[in-house]
Amino acid sequence: MTNDFLNIKHLTLLWAFACATLGFANDMGPLPEPSPCAAHFHYEEGYFDFCDTCGCGSSGGSMGYGTAMNSYFVGLRYIGQQYRSRDGIFNNSPWITENFNTLQAWGNIPVTERIILNAIVPYQFHNRVLPDGTDQEINGLGDISVLAFYNLLKATPDSIVSIKPEHYLQLGGGIKAPTGKYDKANNTGSVNPSFQLGNGSWDYILAMNYGFTHRNWGISTLLNYTFKTKNPKEYQFGNQLNYGINAFKTYYLSDFALTPIVGLAGEKFESNEEYGLKVADTEGNVFLGKLSIEGSYKNYALGLTGVLPISQDLNNGRVELRHRLSVYLNINL
């Protein structure tokens, strides 16, 4: 409970900083009318959130798939996550610090006017400090994911200036391929089974994304579910539900746009299974607060996202998320 209050305090301080940033932008005087392209704004951060509890998923938790400034892009993104897990089954068992690092090549590519293809190719480099002071490191290619989304409600094209409220709804799905190595030995001595490069299985995702925008204000929501299958080592990670909501406002400064974002997200994990039997203390849930900021200049976008848990119960309290951080640099198409 103490950790929850501390995290809420940290989020409050971060939000105060974001508010100060907004206030500074407001003090600069009236904002110029956005260019025709910028006037039509879609918020796509927080898009299609899914992964395994910690490191072996390709998206890295509630960090999202899209960007704040453009639906179509290619780029690089770094995701850092820190967890700690108990090395043992007792309440006084020592804690292990685990750092999950992912460098992704990612992109949203238009196939038709209504179909978007999303792909992520992750490289993972994780480490943890064991109770005896020794380090364990793993690195290599992670699980590649490919998804397709259909714009059921399609907003005004970017070439047309829109000042009316707009709605968009996207439905889709895809697969995560077992291209990352799963090593069962990595689970020895820790209750955190996600210290892996990949989960070793083919997984299937269904996703829905709804957004509402009005000029430079907007709200986006998401809901998705991942069906996970058994890997060749007879281990199956539990299915996962993700949901979230984000709010934003964009400030235009000539060719430069600045977008502060605040959001909430949740992740719920079902129990893992081994040889068809449930593995004890592997289910859980976490509720998260997110703050982001993105700057865009012409076809380039630079973004930063910080995530802290508000409440959590992972692996019956034996795994704790400390924080997540993401930095990305994209070229908008």
SVG drawing of the C-alpha trace seen along z (x, -y; Angstrom):
<svg xmlns="http://www.w3.org/2000/svg" viewBox="-18 -37 46 69">
<polyline fill="none" stroke="black" stroke-width="0.4" points="0.0,0.0 2.9,-2.4 4.3,-1.8 0.9,-2.6 0.8,-6.0 4.4,-6.8 3.6,-6.1 0.5,-8.2 2.7,-11.0 5.2,-10.6 2.4,-10.7 1.0,-13.9 4.4,-15.5 4.8,-14.5 1.3,-15.8 2.1,-19.1 5.1,-19.4 2.9,-18.7 0.4,-21.3 3.3,-23.8 4.3,-23.0 0.7,-23.6 0.6,-26.9 3.9,-28.0 2.5,-27.3 -0.6,-29.2 1.4,-32.2 3.1,-32.5 -0.1,-34.1 -2.6,-33.1 -1.7,-30.0 -1.5,-30.2 -4.1,-28.5 -2.7,-25.0 -1.8,-24.1 -4.3,-22.0 -2.4,-18.8 -2.0,-19.7 -5.6,-20.8 -6.7,-17.2 -5.3,-15.4 -5.5,-11.7 -4.2,-10.5 -2.8,-7.0 -0.6,-6.6 -1.6,-3.8 -2.6,-1.8 -3.0,1.9 -1.3,2.6 -0.4,6.2 2.6,8.2 3.5,10.8 3.8,9.7 7.3,8.3 9.9,8.7 9.2,11.4 6.3,9.6 7.1,7.6 5.3,4.4 6.6,4.0 3.4,3.5 1.1,0.4 3.5,-1.6 1.4,-1.5 1.9,-1.1 1.1,-4.4 2.3,-8.0 0.5,-11.2 1.1,-13.0 0.6,-10.6 -1.1,-7.3 1.6,-6.2 5.3,-6.0 8.5,-4.0 10.9,-4.4 12.8,-3.1 11.6,-2.9 13.4,-2.0 11.4,-0.6 12.9,-0.1 11.1,1.6 12.2,2.4 10.6,5.1 11.6,6.9 10.6,10.5 11.1,12.7 13.7,15.4 11.8,18.0 8.3,18.8 8.6,17.2 7.7,13.6 11.2,13.0 12.8,14.4 15.2,11.9 14.1,9.6 15.7,9.8 16.0,6.6 15.1,7.3 15.6,4.8 13.9,5.5 15.2,3.5 13.8,3.6 14.9,1.8 12.2,2.0 12.0,1.3 8.4,0.5 5.9,-1.0 2.4,-1.6 2.1,-1.1 -1.0,-1.9 -2.1,0.9 -5.3,-0.7 -7.3,-3.8 -8.9,-1.8 -6.4,0.9 -3.2,0.4 -0.4,3.0 1.5,2.8 4.8,4.6 7.3,4.7 10.7,6.3 12.2,6.2 15.7,6.8 15.8,7.7 18.6,7.2 17.6,8.1 19.5,8.4 18.8,9.2 20.9,9.2 20.7,12.4 20.8,12.6 24.5,13.7 25.4,10.5 26.0,12.1 24.3,10.8 22.4,12.8 22.0,11.4 20.2,12.5 20.0,10.8 18.8,11.5 15.9,11.2 12.5,11.0 9.0,12.1 8.0,10.4 4.4,9.2 2.3,8.3 -1.2,6.9 -3.8,5.5 -6.4,3.0 -9.5,1.8 -10.8,-1.7 -14.5,-1.1 -15.2,-4.8 -12.7,-6.7 -12.1,-10.4 -11.5,-13.2 -8.4,-12.8 -5.4,-14.8 -5.6,-17.0 -8.9,-18.4 -9.2,-20.9 -11.8,-19.7 -13.0,-21.8 -15.9,-19.6 -15.7,-16.8 -14.6,-13.5 -14.9,-9.9 -12.8,-6.9 -13.1,-3.2 -10.6,-0.6 -10.9,3.2 -8.2,5.7 -6.0,8.5 -2.8,10.4 -0.2,12.8 3.0,12.8 5.5,15.3 7.9,17.2 11.1,15.7 12.5,15.0 14.3,17.8 12.4,19.3 14.8,20.9 13.0,22.8 16.1,22.7 15.8,18.9 12.8,19.5 14.9,21.4 15.2,19.5 12.6,16.9 8.8,16.7 9.0,14.4 8.6,16.6 8.8,13.7 12.6,13.2 12.8,14.5 13.6,13.2 10.3,14.7 7.5,16.9 8.0,19.6 4.5,19.7 2.3,18.5 -0.1,15.9 -3.2,14.3 -4.6,10.9 -8.0,9.2 -8.0,5.4 -10.4,2.4 -9.4,-1.3 -11.9,-4.2 -11.0,-7.9 -12.7,-11.3 -11.0,-14.5 -12.1,-18.1 -9.6,-20.5 -6.4,-20.1 -8.1,-18.2 -8.8,-14.5 -9.5,-11.3 -8.6,-7.8 -9.6,-4.4 -8.4,-0.9 -9.4,2.7 -7.6,5.8 -7.2,9.4 -4.3,11.8 -4.9,15.6 -1.7,17.4 -0.8,21.0 1.4,23.7 5.1,23.6 7.2,26.7 8.4,26.8 4.8,27.5 4.6,24.1 1.7,21.7 1.6,18.1 -1.9,16.9 -4.2,14.9 -4.1,11.2 -6.6,8.3 -5.5,4.7 -7.5,1.5 -6.7,-2.2 -7.8,-5.8 -5.7,-8.8 -6.4,-12.5 -4.2,-15.1 -3.9,-18.6 -1.6,-19.8 0.1,-23.2 1.2,-24.5 4.3,-26.7 4.8,-27.3 6.2,-24.0 6.6,-22.6 3.9,-20.8 4.0,-19.9 1.6,-17.4 1.3,-16.6 -0.7,-13.4 -2.1,-11.9 -3.6,-8.5 -4.7,-5.5 -4.2,-1.8 -4.8,1.6 -3.5,5.1 -5.0,8.4 -3.2,11.7 -4.7,15.2 -2.7,18.1 0.1,19.7 -0.1,23.5 2.6,26.2 1.8,29.6 -1.8,28.6 -1.9,27.7 -2.2,24.2 1.0,22.7 0.4,21.2 0.9,17.5 1.2,16.5 -2.0,14.5 -2.4,10.9 -3.3,7.4 -1.8,3.9 -3.4,0.4 -1.1,-2.2 -0.8,-6.0 0.9,-7.4 2.4,-10.7 3.8,-11.4 5.0,-14.3 5.7,-14.3 7.4,-16.9 6.9,-16.9 8.8,-18.9 7.8,-18.4 8.1,-14.6 10.0,-13.8 8.5,-12.9 10.3,-12.5 8.3,-11.1 8.8,-10.3 6.5,-8.2 6.7,-7.4 4.5,-4.8 4.1,-4.2 1.8,-1.6 -1.1,-3.0 -2.0,0.4 -0.9,3.9 -1.2,7.6 1.2,9.6 2.0,13.2 0.3,13.0 2.5,10.0 5.7,11.8 6.4,9.6 6.3,5.8 6.5,3.4 8.6,0.3 8.4,-1.8 8.4,-1.8 10.0,-4.3 9.8,-4.7 11.6,-6.9 11.0,-6.9 12.0,-8.6 9.8,-8.2 9.7,-9.4 6.1,-10.1 5.0,-8.8"/>
</svg>
